[in-house]
Each structure stands twice: as C-alpha cells, then as structure tokens.
Amino acid sequence: MPVTSAGLLLHRERGDGLEVFLGHMGGPFWAKKDAAAWSIPKGELDAGEEPLAAARREFAEEIGVDPPGGEVMDLGPVRYASGKTVHVFALAAPDFEVDAVVSETFELEWPPHSGRTVAFPEVDRAEWMPLGRAAERLVVGQRPALSALVARLGGGVEDGGS
C-alpha cells in the first residue's frame, strides 16, 4: 500500500517575491547534495491521524519547534512517481525564524556493511528561499506543491529568482 504523508509549507512575502521554508534531508546520502535534496517538513500519518495534525506534528519533529499559528490553506495531495502521496498544507508565516534545527533522528548502518549503526537527523538544516531556488532544490515529487501555492495565492506572485 502506498505511503501517505502530510507536510506544512510555510511561506512569506519579501521584497523580491514569495519565499518558502524548506528542510535539507539529513543522512549520508544527502550530505553533499543540494539540488533535489530539500523537502517540505513532512512525515507519515499515524493510524487514524488527520493529515493536518500529522503535518503540524511532523513539522515540530523535523524542525524542533512548533509551527506558527494561523490560517492554513489545504493545497491538496501531491503524488510521487513511486505512488507515495504527500498532503500539503500552506501557512503564511511572515515572522517565523528558527536559530537552529533540532530534528528527530533515524538510525542507519554506516558505513554500509560495517555493522555499525549511526543516528542521523531527519533534517540537518532549514532555511527560507525564493520560489525559483526552492523549485530547484525541492525533491521532484513535491514540486507541484509550489505551483499549487502560487495558484492559491492568486498566481500573481513573482518567483523571486534563484
């Protein structure tokens, strides 16, 4: 059965246009990658959990702070080629800042076949970025969420360049 996740895409307007808040995926596979190595803070739904509740919980687990309050826009699901679905919610957060990401961790045998298990953060850093840069950095399966956000905001938002 395909995996269902939910995520919270923070956005804000700046002088150069729209910015979104993304996290860089942690672990050795992503360590030296930038293009297509960033993600909307998101994760799998627990049994019986509502998608918005999961998105808020996962944001706190991956970034280390509760998401800001405010009115949430449901951007709907985005589907990966693999069949995975991420239900994305958007939230305007003009004043949100975080000094350091304190993410939950996952364990992985590293180096491979070493028999040694190492803990890595789910997200190793996060930052605000203009929409154009976000489109380059975001994993391919989540990129439709950026178009959905722009459409919901009226489509007149500049991409802010890259």
N, C-alpha and C positions, 0 to 999 in steps of 0.2 A: 504494500500500500504506500502511495507517495506520502512524503513528509509534508506537514503543514506547519509553517512558522508564522510569526507576526512581528512586525517591526514598527518603530516610531521614527519618522523622518522629520527632524527639526529643520525649520527654515527661517530666514530673516532677510529683510531688505537692507542693502547697504548702498552707498553712493554709486557703485559700479553695477548694481543689479542684485539679483537673488543669490543667496548663499545657502548651502545645506551643510548639516553636521553629519560627518561620516566617521566610522572607525576603521582603522587598519587591522586586518586579521592577524592574530598572533600565531606563533609557532614557527618552526624552522622552514617550512615550505614557503611561507610568505615573507620571511625576514628581509630579503633583498629585492622584493618586488614592489612596484608602485602601481603600474597600470593594471587595472582589473584586480586589485588586491585590497580594495576597500569595500565596506559594507554598511548598509543601514543597520544600526543596532537592532538585532533581532534574534529570535530563537524559537524553538519548538514549543507548541502549546502542550500544557499538561492535560491529562484526561479531564474532560468536562470544562476546561477553562475557556472563557470568552476570548476572542482574538485581541481586543483592546487591552484587557487585563494582562494578557501574555506580553503584549508589546511594551507596556509600562514596566512589568517585572523584568523582562529581558534587558531593557534599557538600563535599569538600575544595576543589574548583574554585570553587564558588559562595560559600562562607563564608570560605575562606582558611586553614582549619586542618583537620587530620584529625578525623573524627568520633571520639567517645569509644568505648572498647571496651565490651564487654558482650554479653549475650544478646539477639539480635534476634528480634522477632516478625514473621512474614510476615503482613501484612494483606491480601495479595492485590491484584489489579488494580482500579483504578477506571477507568471509561471515560467520556471526554468525548462530548458530542453529536456532535462532529466525527469521532469514530472513534478518536481518539488514546487510547492506553492508558498509564497510569502504574502500575507495580508498586510498591506502597508497603510499606516495612518500618518497624517501630517499634522504638525503642530507649529504655529508661529511662536518663536522664542527669541525675540529681538535682544534680550538682555542675558541670555544664557551663556555662561562661560564655565569652564572647568580647568583647574590648575593642573591636575594630573589624573590620568585614567587609572583606576584601581579595579581591574577586571577579575572576574572569577577565572579559574584555571581549568585546563584539561591535561590529562596525562598521556604521554606518548613514549614509546620505546625510541630512545635517541642516544647515539646514532642507531640507525636501523641494524637489526640483528646483533646488537650489543648486549642485550639482556638487561640494560639499564633503563629505568623509567624516569622521565623528567617531566616536571609540571611547567606548562607554558600558559601565558594569559590568553584568554579568548580574543581580546582586543589589546594591542600593545600601545596604541596611541589613537587619538581622535582629534579632529580639527574641523573648523568651518572652511568651506571652499566655495569659490564661484561655481555656478552651474556648469559652465563649459569644462572646467577642470574635473568636477565631480563626474561628468559623463565619461571622461577618460579613465578615471580611477576606479569607478564603481564596477563590481563584478557584472558581467554581461547580463545575467538573468534579472538583475534589479534595475537596470537602466530604464525600462518602461515606467517605473515609478516617477522618474524625473519629468517625463512628458506628461504623466497624469497630474503631477503637482502643478506644472505650468498651465495646463488646461483648466484645472480647478481655480487657479488664481486669476483666470481671465485671459491667459495666453498673451498678454502684452508685456510680459516680463523679459527684460534683456538677459542673455545668458551670462553676462559678467566676464566673458572671455575665459581664457585658460592661462 
